[in-house]
């Protein structure tokens, strides 16, 4: 029997949340990891988080909008929170790492499962727990039976009208569903999906954002971590 696959999305530089998730995943037998993008941007420990992820022996990486924005700030929203966080992240991880992460693949298909960050059509347009009007457009051309994605920081699982199973494991580092616990998913060798929530010191992570970075943007990010809401 194959060890379960741990699916981690939207870590956002939250080292404490990542460590808690990795401990939980290993305790449940996970030895393989699918990393779904948005690794460093916004969180208190961008460089340290990337170091921890690179230490995973069996990990497959794809790119999120956070990596694209960090490499090309002109493609990101002209918003002081986003731009301030991008500047801090670039300074923290360095130009070589920024370029490396931006060059990651946008999608991955394995065993009839398509992995992407937001949707196959975009790294910032995604799916919600209740179907929106553009869902058919976002799924156009998808042949996989299951689509795994993140970006919205809302864990859920449902079957779309097109028959494609949608799975969002939620956000490791910055959940937006009102539950501050770190979120991820385990996928067993038979394809069964188990959403997991893990307690960690989210208030300490919020304090770290405020203490490690200057400017106005850290306060907004800290509140999002504290409240588990955008």
SEVEXMI-406863 format. One line per field, with one value per residue (C-alpha): residue number from 1; residue in three letters; x, y, z. Coordinates in nm, 3 decimals, always signed. Example, Ala and Ser with C-alpha at 12.3 -4.5 7.8 and 13.67 -1.06 7.14 Angstrom:
<sites>
pos <- (1	2)
code <- (ala	ser)
px <- (+1.230	+1.367)
py <- (-0.450	-0.106)
pz <- (+0.780	+0.714)
</sites>
This chain:
<sites>
pos <- (1	2	3	4	5	6	7	8	9	10	11	12	13	14	15	16	17	18	19	20	21	22	23	24	25	26	27	28	29	30	31	32	33	34	35	36	37	38	39	40	41	42	43	44	45	46	47	48	49	50	51	52	53	54	55	56	57	58	59	60	61	62	63	64	65	66	67	68	69	70	71	72	73	74	75	76	77	78	79	80	81	82	83	84	85	86	87	88	89	90	91	92	93	94	95	96	97	98	99	100	101	102	103	104	105	106	107	108	109	110	111	112	113	114	115	116	117	118	119	120	121	122	123	124	125	126	127	128	129	130	131	132	133	134	135	136	137	138	139	140	141	142	143	144	145	146	147	148	149	150	151	152	153	154	155	156	157	158	159	160	161	162	163	164	165	166	167	168	169	170	171	172	173	174	175	176	177	178	179	180	181	182	183	184	185	186	187	188	189	190	191	192	193	194	195	196	197	198	199	200	201	202	203	204	205	206	207	208	209	210	211	212	213	214	215	216	217	218	219	220	221	222	223	224	225	226	227	228	229	230)
code <- (unk	unk	unk	unk	unk	unk	unk	unk	unk	unk	unk	unk	unk	unk	unk	unk	unk	unk	unk	unk	unk	unk	unk	unk	unk	unk	unk	unk	unk	unk	unk	unk	unk	unk	unk	unk	unk	unk	unk	unk	unk	unk	unk	unk	unk	unk	unk	unk	unk	unk	unk	unk	unk	unk	unk	unk	unk	unk	unk	unk	unk	unk	unk	unk	unk	unk	unk	unk	unk	unk	unk	unk	unk	unk	unk	unk	unk	unk	unk	unk	unk	unk	unk	unk	unk	unk	unk	unk	unk	unk	unk	unk	unk	unk	unk	unk	unk	unk	unk	unk	unk	unk	unk	unk	unk	unk	unk	unk	unk	unk	unk	unk	unk	unk	unk	unk	unk	unk	unk	unk	unk	unk	unk	unk	unk	unk	unk	unk	unk	unk	unk	unk	unk	unk	unk	unk	unk	unk	unk	unk	unk	unk	unk	unk	unk	unk	unk	unk	unk	unk	unk	unk	unk	unk	unk	unk	unk	unk	unk	unk	unk	unk	unk	unk	unk	unk	unk	unk	unk	unk	unk	unk	unk	unk	unk	unk	unk	unk	unk	unk	unk	unk	unk	unk	unk	unk	unk	unk	unk	unk	unk	unk	unk	unk	unk	unk	unk	unk	unk	unk	unk	unk	unk	unk	unk	unk	unk	unk	unk	unk	unk	unk	unk	unk	unk	unk	unk	unk	unk	unk	unk	unk	unk	unk	unk	unk	unk	unk	unk	unk)
px <- (+0.000	+0.136	+0.185	-0.069	+0.007	+0.003	-0.133	-0.016	-0.131	-0.091	+0.172	+0.245	+0.566	+0.400	+0.670	+0.485	+0.180	+0.397	+0.584	+0.258	+0.117	+0.431	+0.429	+0.063	+0.112	+0.407	+0.214	-0.048	+0.207	+0.262	+0.595	+0.507	+0.409	+0.235	+0.309	+0.054	+0.204	+0.210	+0.498	+0.657	+0.467	+0.293	+0.412	+0.659	+0.925	+0.951	+1.311	+1.285	+0.962	+1.123	+1.416	+1.178	+0.992	+1.315	+1.410	+1.111	+1.256	+0.958	+0.798	+0.652	+0.614	+0.387	+0.370	+0.110	+0.025	+0.242	+0.554	+0.454	+0.379	+0.703	+0.903	+0.697	+0.549	+0.398	+0.163	+0.037	-0.240	-0.135	-0.222	+0.003	-0.044	+0.043	+0.328	+0.474	+0.470	+0.628	+0.915	+0.977	+0.963	+1.202	+1.452	+1.418	+1.459	+1.685	+1.672	+1.787	+1.512	+1.250	+1.344	+1.356	+1.006	+0.861	+0.985	+0.793	+0.523	+0.171	-0.004	+0.066	-0.136	-0.086	-0.315	-0.611	-0.576	-0.499	-0.320	-0.312	-0.311	-0.629	-0.779	-0.651	-0.737	-0.572	-0.366	-0.599	-0.943	-1.067	-1.363	-1.581	-1.773	-2.087	-2.062	-2.025	-2.132	-1.783	-1.724	-1.787	-1.537	-1.272	-1.321	-1.321	-1.098	-1.037	-1.025	-0.912	-1.170	-1.038	-0.905	-0.700	-0.643	-0.609	-0.585	-0.915	-0.796	-1.133	-1.120	-1.400	-1.480	-1.767	-1.849	-1.894	-2.171	-1.922	-1.860	-1.514	-1.447	-1.316	-1.087	-0.947	-0.728	-0.741	-0.449	-0.166	-0.061	-0.361	-0.708	-1.002	-1.291	-1.298	-1.097	-0.736	-0.604	-0.370	-0.545	-0.422	-0.537	-0.421	-0.498	-0.480	-0.364	-0.725	-0.788	-0.981	-0.945	-0.913	-0.921	-0.708	-0.694	-0.398	-0.365	-0.059	+0.032	-0.149	-0.142	+0.235	+0.255	+0.058	+0.294	+0.593	+0.459	+0.423	+0.768	+0.971	+0.858	+0.814	+0.539	+0.162	+0.109	+0.211	-0.085	-0.333	-0.169	-0.149	-0.522	-0.597	-0.398	-0.564	-0.919	-0.878	-1.060	-0.968)
py <- (+0.000	+0.341	+0.611	+0.894	+1.211	+1.531	+1.824	+2.163	+2.492	+2.857	+2.830	+3.203	+3.212	+3.082	+2.854	+2.758	+2.645	+2.453	+2.268	+2.170	+2.040	+1.844	+1.681	+1.587	+1.457	+1.238	+1.107	+0.988	+0.814	+1.076	+1.047	+1.234	+1.598	+1.804	+2.174	+2.398	+2.745	+3.068	+2.955	+3.268	+3.589	+3.774	+3.555	+3.624	+3.372	+3.357	+3.235	+2.989	+2.846	+2.781	+2.611	+2.377	+2.293	+2.223	+1.968	+1.749	+1.440	+1.359	+1.688	+1.814	+2.189	+2.405	+2.782	+3.012	+3.373	+3.467	+3.345	+3.521	+3.847	+3.837	+3.799	+4.058	+4.316	+4.506	+4.209	+4.228	+4.458	+4.818	+4.783	+4.893	+4.566	+4.349	+4.567	+4.612	+4.238	+4.173	+4.410	+4.245	+3.895	+3.980	+4.123	+3.822	+3.535	+3.697	+3.737	+3.386	+3.221	+3.463	+3.365	+2.994	+2.993	+3.194	+2.925	+2.642	+2.471	+2.613	+2.276	+1.908	+1.603	+1.269	+0.963	+1.150	+1.435	+1.788	+2.010	+2.388	+2.692	+2.884	+2.711	+2.566	+2.901	+3.134	+3.142	+3.406	+3.295	+3.000	+2.800	+2.861	+2.623	+2.717	+2.720	+3.062	+3.169	+3.133	+2.776	+2.618	+2.860	+2.775	+2.402	+2.424	+2.157	+1.974	+1.598	+1.492	+1.343	+1.543	+1.898	+2.000	+2.372	+2.639	+3.019	+3.101	+2.959	+2.784	+2.405	+2.213	+1.926	+1.898	+1.774	+2.041	+2.032	+1.910	+1.601	+1.709	+1.663	+1.986	+1.962	+2.262	+2.151	+2.499	+2.714	+2.599	+2.946	+3.176	+3.015	+3.237	+3.023	+3.157	+2.863	+2.969	+2.613	+2.520	+2.334	+2.070	+1.739	+1.380	+1.170	+0.794	+0.534	+0.463	+0.832	+0.906	+1.268	+1.361	+1.729	+1.797	+2.089	+2.136	+2.365	+2.590	+2.923	+3.148	+3.442	+3.408	+3.406	+3.730	+3.888	+3.775	+3.947	+4.273	+4.245	+4.130	+4.380	+4.755	+4.959	+4.938	+4.608	+4.372	+4.483	+4.383	+4.043	+3.987	+4.052	+3.803	+3.535	+3.617	+3.619	+3.354	+3.589	+3.817)
pz <- (+0.000	-0.100	+0.163	+0.150	-0.042	+0.165	-0.035	+0.094	-0.054	+0.041	+0.313	+0.284	+0.484	+0.800	+0.936	+1.254	+1.059	+0.814	+1.088	+1.257	+0.928	+0.844	+1.188	+1.146	+0.792	+0.892	+1.192	+0.943	+0.726	+0.456	+0.277	-0.042	-0.077	-0.344	-0.293	-0.461	-0.466	-0.264	-0.047	+0.097	+0.024	+0.313	+0.601	+0.882	+0.776	+0.396	+0.369	+0.656	+0.516	+0.179	+0.352	+0.536	+0.215	+0.029	+0.296	+0.204	+0.031	-0.194	-0.296	-0.621	-0.662	-0.878	-0.903	-0.751	-0.819	-0.521	-0.699	-1.020	-0.840	-0.642	-0.963	-1.153	-0.912	-1.206	-1.261	-0.901	-0.776	-0.719	-0.353	-0.065	+0.125	-0.174	-0.298	+0.050	+0.110	-0.231	-0.155	+0.180	+0.033	-0.250	-0.003	+0.225	-0.022	-0.282	-0.658	-0.744	-0.541	-0.675	-1.029	-0.947	-0.796	-1.084	-1.321	-1.157	-1.369	-1.345	-1.354	-1.302	-1.407	-1.236	-1.219	-1.373	-1.121	-1.237	-0.987	-1.029	-0.804	-0.887	-1.189	-1.516	-1.676	-1.424	-1.106	-0.957	-1.080	-0.882	-0.754	-0.452	-0.223	-0.420	-0.799	-0.963	-1.311	-1.459	-1.343	-1.684	-1.837	-1.577	-1.641	-2.021	-2.169	-1.840	-1.896	-1.548	-1.314	-1.016	-0.995	-0.690	-0.637	-0.370	-0.381	-0.205	+0.130	+0.172	+0.218	+0.047	-0.182	-0.431	-0.781	-1.047	-1.304	-1.561	-1.346	-1.232	-0.863	-0.711	-0.408	-0.222	+0.071	+0.225	+0.334	+0.556	+0.660	+0.628	+0.635	+0.543	+0.668	+1.024	+1.161	+1.238	+1.241	+0.956	+0.674	+0.431	+0.283	+0.270	-0.038	+0.014	-0.235	-0.330	-0.398	-0.081	+0.038	+0.404	+0.497	+0.803	+1.050	+1.282	+1.582	+1.592	+1.753	+1.504	+1.744	+1.766	+1.386	+1.376	+1.628	+1.420	+1.109	+1.300	+1.455	+1.156	+0.895	+0.881	+0.718	+0.724	+0.541	+0.828	+1.040	+0.769	+0.726	+1.103	+1.139	+0.863	+1.045	+1.377	+1.241	+0.971	+0.738	+0.450)
</sites>
